[in-house]
C-alpha cells in the first residue's frame, strides 16, 4: 500500500512572475523527499489554463506553454471530496486528489489570496498563508497600514490612485514633492519581484515613474528614499513563528529591481549580514511581528532597510517568496541550521496543521 503523502505542486500563473514560479517549482519538486511524498503537478499557463502533469522543466526548456500532451483540468466544487477533474473526462493520477497543495505561485492570482480562496472553497489543505494573510502581504498599501497599526517602523509613504493621476496629475506630483521629497521610489501596490518599480530624483522623473507604475496596478505606493542597507529575514511557523538569521542584499544596480534580482548575476547576498547583535535581535523580533501583523502562516520573507545609524524600517513581507535553492528564503534557513529538504517537510506539516486548525470550528 502506498502511504506516501500526495503533494500537488501548482506553478506558473498569469502574473509577471510566471517564469520565477516555474524555476521555484522545479527546485521544490527536485528537493521533495520521494520516499515520503508522491508528487503531482499542475502548470497554469499565462492565459490561465490549468494542465495536469506538466513538469516545470518542460516549460523552462521549451519556453512554450502549449501542452497538447497534457490534460486540461478544473477544480470540482465538492468540499467533502476535493479533487480535480479532466475537462475531456479522462482519468487523472490518484483520481485528481491529493493530501495537500503546494502553490509555488508568485504575484497576482497566485500569492494574493485569490488562489487560496479557491482552494478554501474546494476544501484543499495547502502550504502557506490563507486568504487574508496572502492578500495583505500582496497589497503594499494595506500591508503598510497594518504594520503601522502594529507599531512597526515604516518609511514615510503616500498612496496614489491611477484615477488621481489621470484627473489631477500636477496636484499629485506637488503633494509627493512636498511631503516626501526626492529621491523617492514609486511602486505598483499589488505586484511582486520589483516589477514596475522606479526611482525618481526630480518631478519629471516622478511623472514618468508614476505613469509607468500605473501600467501595472490601479493603486501606487510612493516611498521616501532612505540611504540604507537591504536586509532580509525568513519566517517559519503558524501561531508560534520563528525567524532566521538576517542576510543582506547588495544589488548590482541603484536599487534591487527585477533585473537585479533575476537577470544580472552580479547582485550578491551576504549571509549572515554583518550587524550588531542588538540590531540582529531587533530585526528578528520585527520580522515575526510583521508576519503576525498581516496574519501570515507557514512562511514569509520580511525585507528591511537598515541605516548607517542602525535605524530599522520594515519594507514588506512576501508570503510566497522565491523558492529556488539560491533564493534568500531557503538560503537563510540553511544558514540558520535548517536544510532545504527539511524546510519543505516543515512547510507541508505546517500547511496540514493550519488546515486542521482553520476547519476546527462550529458552522452554526
C-alpha positions, 0 to 999 in steps of 0.5 A, spaced: 500 500 500 502 506 498 502 511 504 506 516 501 503 523 502 500 526 495 503 533 494 500 537 488 505 542 486 501 548 482 506 553 478 506 558 473 500 563 473 498 569 469 502 574 473 509 577 471 512 572 475 510 566 471 517 564 469 520 565 477 514 560 479 516 555 474 524 555 476 521 555 484 517 549 482 522 545 479 527 546 485 521 544 490 519 538 486 527 536 485 528 537 493 521 533 495 523 527 499 520 521 494 520 516 499 515 520 503 511 524 498 508 522 491 508 528 487 503 531 482 503 537 478 499 542 475 502 548 470 497 554 469 499 557 463 499 565 462 492 565 459 490 561 465 489 554 463 490 549 468 494 542 465 495 536 469 502 533 469 506 538 466 513 538 469 516 545 470 522 543 466 518 542 460 516 549 460 523 552 462 526 548 456 521 549 451 519 556 453 512 554 450 506 553 454 502 549 449 501 542 452 497 538 447 500 532 451 497 534 457 490 534 460 486 540 461 483 540 468 478 544 473 477 544 480 470 540 482 466 544 487 465 538 492 468 540 499 467 533 502 471 530 496 476 535 493 479 533 487 480 535 480 477 533 474 479 532 466 475 537 462 475 531 456 473 526 462 479 522 462 482 519 468 487 523 472 493 520 477 490 518 484 483 520 481 485 528 481 486 528 489 491 529 493 493 530 501 495 537 500 497 543 495 503 546 494 502 553 490 509 555 488 505 561 485 508 568 485 504 575 484 497 576 482 492 570 482 497 566 485 500 569 492 494 574 493 489 570 496 485 569 490 488 562 489 487 560 496 480 562 496 479 557 491 482 552 494 478 554 501 472 553 497 474 546 494 476 544 501 484 543 499 489 543 505 495 547 502 502 550 504 502 557 506 498 563 508 490 563 507 486 568 504 487 574 508 494 573 510 496 572 502 492 578 500 495 583 505 502 581 504 500 582 496 497 589 497 503 594 499 498 599 501 494 595 506 500 591 508 503 598 510 497 600 514 497 594 518 504 594 520 503 601 522 497 599 526 502 594 529 507 599 531 512 597 526 517 602 523 515 604 516 518 609 511 514 615 510 509 613 504 503 616 500 498 612 496 496 614 489 490 612 485 491 611 477 484 615 477 488 621 481 493 621 476 489 621 470 484 627 473 489 631 477 496 629 475 500 636 477 496 636 484 499 629 485 506 630 483 506 637 488 503 633 494 509 627 493 514 633 492 512 636 498 511 631 503 516 626 501 521 629 497 526 626 492 529 621 491 523 617 492 521 610 489 514 609 486 511 602 486 505 598 483 501 596 490 499 589 488 505 586 484 511 582 486 519 581 484 520 589 483 516 589 477 514 596 475 518 599 480 522 606 479 526 611 482 525 618 481 530 624 483 526 630 480 518 631 478 519 629 471 522 623 473 516 622 478 511 623 472 514 618 468 515 613 474 508 614 476 505 613 469 509 607 468 507 604 475 500 605 473 501 600 467 501 595 472 496 596 478 490 601 479 493 603 486 501 606 487 505 606 493 510 612 493 516 611 498 521 616 501 528 614 499 532 612 505 540 611 504 540 604 507 542 597 507 537 591 504 536 586 509 532 580 509 529 575 514 525 568 513 519 566 517 517 559 519 511 557 523 503 558 524 501 561 531 508 560 534 513 563 528 520 563 528 525 567 524 532 566 521 538 569 521 538 576 517 542 576 510 543 582 506 542 584 499 547 588 495 544 589 488 548 590 482 544 596 480 541 603 484 536 599 487 534 591 487 529 591 481 527 585 477 533 585 473 537 585 479 534 580 482 533 575 476 537 577 470 544 580 472 548 575 476 552 580 479 547 582 485 550 578 491 547 576 498 551 576 504 549 571 509 549 572 515 549 580 514 554 583 518 550 587 524 550 588 531 547 583 535 542 588 538 540 590 531 540 582 529 535 581 535 531 587 533 530 585 526 528 578 528 523 580 533 520 585 527 520 580 522 515 575 526 511 581 528 510 583 521 508 576 519 503 576 525 501 583 523 498 581 516 496 574 519 501 570 515 502 562 516 507 557 514 512 562 511 514 569 509 520 573 507 520 580 511 525 585 507 528 591 511 532 597 510 537 598 515 541 605 516 548 607 517 545 609 524 542 602 525 535 605 524 530 599 522 524 600 517 520 594 515 519 594 507 514 588 506 513 581 507 512 576 501 508 570 503 510 566 497 517 568 496 522 565 491 523 558 492 529 556 488 535 553 492 539 560 491 533 564 493 534 568 500 528 564 503 531 557 503 538 560 503 537 563 510 534 557 513 540 553 511 544 558 514 540 558 520 541 550 521 535 548 517 536 544 510 532 545 504 529 538 504 527 539 511 524 546 510 519 543 505 517 537 510 516 543 515 512 547 510 507 541 508 506 539 516 505 546 517 500 547 511 496 540 514 496 543 521 493 550 519 488 546 515 486 542 521 486 548 525 482 553 520 476 547 519 476 546 527 470 550 528 462 550 529 458 552 522 452 554 526 
